[in-house]
Amino acid sequence: MPAPPPDKPVYRFAPSPNGFLHLGHALSAFLNHDMARTNGGRFLLRIEDIDLARCTPEFEQAIYRDLAWLGLRWEEPVRRQSEHFNAYHAALDRLTEMDLVYPAFLTRGDVKARVAAYEADGKSWPRDPDGSPLYPDHDRYRSKTERRRLIAEGVRHAFRLDMGKALGLIKAPLNWMETGDGACGEIPADPSVWGDVVLSRSDAPSSYHLSVTVDDAVQGIAHVVRGLDLFEATAVHRLLQELLELPQPAYHHHRLIMGPDGRKLSKSEGSTGLAALRDQGLSGGDIRRFVGL
């Protein structure tokens, strides 16, 4: 169940412990912390560790060390997604009961082969805002009998949202309120550009889209402050909020810190890792200046 409206606005920094934090994470953490303080709000830390294969206790402990070194303080207890799989299962079950979810059996190799065959004739396969090809519609039209047979045979599968059916249930235009570094004001949301997004897969009991939507509601997050790389994904989150009857937070998508190659930083960028910078003798105040605050 979503949290009741908070007395104070709630902000959250939500890293994944699948690598060491870098300068881009520092900017996001600083902004969430500072906006909470400026607006008399609360600052929460959430550990997004649904990917049990890549997320490790070592990286999680490094997050706590890095944020403390930056001079940030957060409320306890910290919400760890791996401790709340039941909440995501409940949300998935609700969408399933609405006949909006189907099992998807195509592997990445299957999808790649289908796209290559289609584009061999000079045609262009539709792609999502991140550049990935949209999932083919083959599984969406499988019979229930065939789906049950494949599952009984142990064929690995994910669960995907039937985007067309889901949008058919939305009666009013979708939008969100944006206050960030890109476009501001009321932003129209078009989740259809993402196709049939994954909600759960065999190696992760929830997707980012589903878990973050549930968590923000449960924690009463009033302001989602995150990087511009997630701007377009907000359309999917707004759709899930409407389908699950969850409250809508305001959004603030901030600028990204770019690497020497002009691309956004990744956790493999050792030179911009907070631990490496700390080992060089830099302070949290130095990092604030580095990220332009």
Summary of the structure (lengths in Angstrom):
residues: 293
radius of gyration: 20.1
end to end distance: 36.5
largest distance: 62.9
contacts: 875
relative contact order: 0.19
helix: 41%
strand: 17%
